[in-house]
Amino acid sequence: MQDSSNTPPANPRGTAVTAADVELQAALCARLWDSGLDVSEIALNVTDGRVTIEGAVGTQADRAAIEANIRAAGVREVINHASVAPDRTGG
């Protein structure tokens, strides 16, 4: 059972998620969506201004473009764990 106190939710690393991280994640997701890149299998985790990219993309160029779009004001570091998997959708 989870604690119902006013403790902020934890990210996958177990540290508290701040309001600034939530806002940054939302802004970056919107930016990626507007970029026209296929980010349907990408997830962003934001902790203390550090952005971790997880998931799969179709090409190395897409991987680099996603990382380039993530680099913005408020981002302290980008850790890109996205894998290149051209056949990820079975096509």
N, C-alpha and C positions, 0 to 999 in steps of 0.2 A: 504494500500500500504506500502511496506517495504521501509525503508531508504536505499538509495543506497550509503551511505558513506562508508568509509573504516573500519567501526566498525566490529569487529569479530562477527560471529554468536553466538547466545545465546543457552545455553542448556535448558532442561526443567525447571530448576530452575530460568532461566532468567539471569544467569551470563555468562560472555564472555567465550568462549572456546579458550584455548591457543593452540599454535602449539605443545607444549609438551604434552598436553592432547590428541590431535589428534594422535600424534605419539604413545603414550602409548596405546590408544584404538586399533589402528591398530596392534600393536605388540601382545597385549593380544588376540585379535580376531584370529590372525594367530596361536598363541600358542594353543588356544582352538581347533581350526580346526585340527591342527596336533595331538592333544591328542587322537583322535578317539572317543571322547564322542559325544553323540547326543546333539548338541547345536543349532539345527534348530529352536527352539522356544525361544532362549535366546538373550537378548540385553544387551549391556554394555554401561553405561553412565559414562563418566570420567570427573570430574571437580576437578581441583587443586590436581591431584593425587589420588583422592578418587574415587573408582570404585563402582557403583551400578549395581547389577545384577538383571535383570527383566525377567519375562517369566515363562515357565513351563518346568519341566523335569520329567522323568518317575519314578525315585526312589530317596530316601533320599541319597543313596550312590552316585548317579550322581550329586546331589546338592552339596554334600561335595567335590567331586572330582573337580567340576568346580571351586568352591571357592579356593581349594588348588592350582589349576593351575593359578589362577588369582594373587595369592600372589607372587609378583616378585619385582625386583628392580624398584623403581620409584612409587610403589603403597603405598600410605600413609595409606589407610583404605579400607576395603572391606565391603560393605553393601549388604547382600544377601537377596533379596526379591523374589527369585525364588520359585515358589510353586511346590509341588510334586503332579503330576496329572497323574497316570499311564494310564488313558484312554484318554489322551489329544488329541490323533490322531484318536480317534474313533475305536481303535483296541481292 
